Amino acid sequence: YAIVKAVFDNLDTLRTAVAAAKDTSLEATAKLFGRLPIPFHPGAERYLKEKGLIK
């Protein structure tokens, strides 16, 4: 949970430092929920729920 929160709370800094993260967004991440062959980490799921992006 803490890692996902830190990443998305500091996304602008991450995008500046890591070119591959330029298209990263919370909304895009939420769209992947339930669509990947492996489940999201429970902490990541909790964060997305807190943000109201998944049920």
N, C-alpha and C positions, 0 to 999 in steps of 0.2 A: 504494500500500500504506500509506504513512505517513498519508495523509489518512483512509482508512477506519479504520485502527487508532486514530487520534486521536479520531475521532467516536465509535466504539463504546467506547473506553476511558474516555470522558468523557460518556457518554450521559445521565447524571443532570443534569449541568450544561447540556447542550444542551436537554434537555426543560424545564428551568427557564427558560431564556432564549428559547426558540422554541416558541410554542404549537403550531405545526404539527408539531412533532417528538414530541408527547406519546405517540403510539402507535407510534413507531419502536422496533423491536427487532431484534436480530441474527437471531433465529429467523425473523421475518417477512421479513427481507431475504433470508435463505438460501432461503426458499420460492419466491422470485421467480427464482432461478437457473435458467437454461434455459427460462424461460417468457416472456421478453420478446423483442420483435422485434430488439433489439440485444444483443450479448453484454456480459457484465460486463467491466469493466476487469481485466486480468491481476492487478493488485495486490489488487483486491477479491476476486477468486477465490482468490488465495493466502491472504488473511486468513481467509476462510470455511473453507478447507481446514485451516488451522492450528487453527481452533476446532473442527474435527471435524463441521462442519455440512453439508459437501458432500464428494463423493469426487473 
